[in-house]
């Protein structure tokens, strides 16, 4: 296994530790993350069940906080009372965002009209409860931005998770008030578009994430991802910006605490 130095400060701003991929060793995964230097992990819900599980993880593990929401894949399966139940969960002090929400026109696992409807309704909920939003956007850049421009953001703003657009889209999102989160694909060869974005984001709007168990960075690509591997993303982003990984880790942690209102 390729080794990397531990960090004094790190954050994983987007993980799915409630997935069954971690059922056999979740305690050890979180222990490894803490040893690597992670002070904060945001566990993201994708439906009501996983949102509730995210909240349970936040109860159990001090560094874990939760986001609750309906992923576009699950829009067609959302029960009639999903907004009420998300609002109830959002009142817990360790729930720090609504999401992930958005559009996914790559998989199209829910009809696009339902994806858009559930997306809009969650944006309104986030405004009502005054929490930031976590946005999923895959092969739907124009449609996502059109909905965001029409519906608006809650006052705390939000994050474009696992950003996959170009620099022009990133600048448009930044102007709207978003943070931009960089995931493991920035470490893949020939990912020039994402590298350009990672190098150019203002330091007060930059986040890093794993999207664990997905999108594992090099040198572990093809294996299960986990929060400790965010260190490899931090090192790559730091190299692209001409600074040290420690600086990236520290500023991304402070950015996450600011966005998610975590003391």
Secondary structure, DSSP 4 states (H G I P E B T S, - for coil): -------SSEEEEEE-TTSGGGTTTHHHHHHHHHHHTEEEEEEE-SSHHHHHHHHHHHHH-TTEEEEE---GGGGGG--TTHHHHHHHHHTSTTEEEEEEEEEETTT--S-HHHHHHHHHHHHHHHHHHT-EEEEEEES-HHHHHHHHHHH---TT-EEETT--S-HHHHHHHHHHTEEEEE-GGGGSTT-HHHHHHHHHS-GGGEEE---BTSSPPTTSTTS---GGGHHHHHHHHHHHHTS-HHHHHHHHHHHHHHHTT--
